[in-house]
């Protein structure tokens, strides 16, 4: 059960109701994460605005944006985001094998592998990515706009991962199958913390 309330339609303020309507028009429903994040209309609006701005970017495809979300969700152990983005990834055209590869920080082709690896490296290094990682990303055909967008999508997904992990939002998407621990995209810090 969620540690923060899920705002229901009959409890919503006019601000919350407007934000919920925007989510429903885009997704066909108001996901539980939106209802819980809606406890702060400012936090929910910020999420929508950043998500919308990044979604309009031209550096990554819709599938590559989902690959970032899956790699970051796995690295942060966010069950809600893994379930949501496994579903959204399928809707964007990702095959089940591509979804699993993204969660491992990998891809089925050079471009998607580069996206997943850069996203994973950003999380693991907390943004201190080696020059060789950026060179490998560029060698896969990406420009600086794509680098900036991967960082933006990593930040957006860390926001939702941390929020969902903290709030323990009830998962309302089909659960993502767990990966074997040795295949997960996450890393361990020297002090034993998980990233």
Secondary structure as UniProt FT lines:
FT   HELIX           9..11
FT   HELIX           14..27
FT   HELIX           32..37
FT   TURN            38..39
FT   HELIX           41..55
FT   HELIX           62..75
FT   TURN            76..77
FT   HELIX           79..92
FT   HELIX           96..103
FT   TURN            104..105
FT   HELIX           110..125
FT   TURN            126..127
FT   HELIX           131..139
FT   TURN            140..141
FT   HELIX           144..167
FT   HELIX           181..183
FT   TURN            190..191
//
